[in-house]
Structure formats: structure tokens, C-alpha cells
Amino acid sequence: MFAFFSNAASRIRRDEKGATAVEYGIMVALIAVVIIVAVTALGGTVKDTFTQVQCSVSGKTTYAAGATAGTGACP
């Protein structure tokens, strides 16, 4: 009987499925934080770039970002 409990206890100690799930959860949380920081830091630049591309495709010129009340736009 003691051997059964001893074997069961050693199997439980070796079982790392719960620890692996926690590690993956931490990794996903850190990736989400990095994505949020990158979007926040580059959001304005990306918006201005897409505005410039939109204006170029439509054949118009763009205003500078600071020239008209804060945001770049097509005339």
C-alpha cells in the first residue's frame, strides 16, 4: 500500500502540465503588453503614413501633421 502512495506522489511531483499552462499565460500577457506599447508609440506615425498614402492614391497632396489643427489631411 505504501508503494502505491509513493508512486502516486512521485507522479504528481513530475506532472508539470499546470506549470506549463501558467508559463504560457505569462508569455501571452507579456506579448499583449508589447503589442499595446508598440501600437501606442507608433499609432500617430502609422495614421499619418496611411493618410499620406490615401492622398497620394487619390491624386491630392497632404498637409503636414501640424499645419492644420493637429492632423494631416487631404485638401
N, C-alpha and C positions, 0 to 999 in steps of 0.2 A: 504494500500500500504506500509506503514511504517513497519507493522508487517511482510510482505513478505521479505523486505530487511533485517530486523533484524534477521529473522530466517535463511536467506541465509548466512548472515555474521557469525552467530554463528556456522553454519555447516562448513563453511570454516575454522574457527579457530580450530574446533575439528578434522578436517581431518589431519591425521599425516602420510599419505602414503608417501609423499615426504621426510619427516624426516626419516622415517624408511629405505627408499632406501639409503639415504646418510649414515646412520649408518652402514648398511650392506656393503656399498662400502668402508668405512673406515676400517671395520673389515677385509674384504678381502685383502685390501692393507697391513695391519699390518701382516696378516698371510703370505703373499708373502714375506715381508721383513724378517720375522723369518726364512722362508724356505731358502731364499738366504743366510742369515748369517750362518745357520747350514750347508748348502752344502759347503760353502766357508771354514768354520772352520774344517769340518770333511772330506773334499774331498780327501786329501792326505792319511789319515788313511784308508779310505774305499778302495781306489785304492790299497794300499799295502796289505790289507786283501784279496781282490779278487785275486791279483796276487799270494799270498801265497796259496790260495785255488786252483787256476788253476794249480800251480806247483805240489801241493800235489795230485791232481786228475790224472795228467799226470805221476806221479811217479818220479818227479825230485825234487831237493832241491832248495830253494830260496836263493838268495844273500841278504844281508842286504841292506836296502834302501840307505845307504850312501856309500856302498862298491864299487859300480860300477857306476861312473859318474852320480849319482843323483837318479836313480830309481831302485827299486827292480826288478829283472827279473830271469827267469829260466836259468840255464846254457845250 
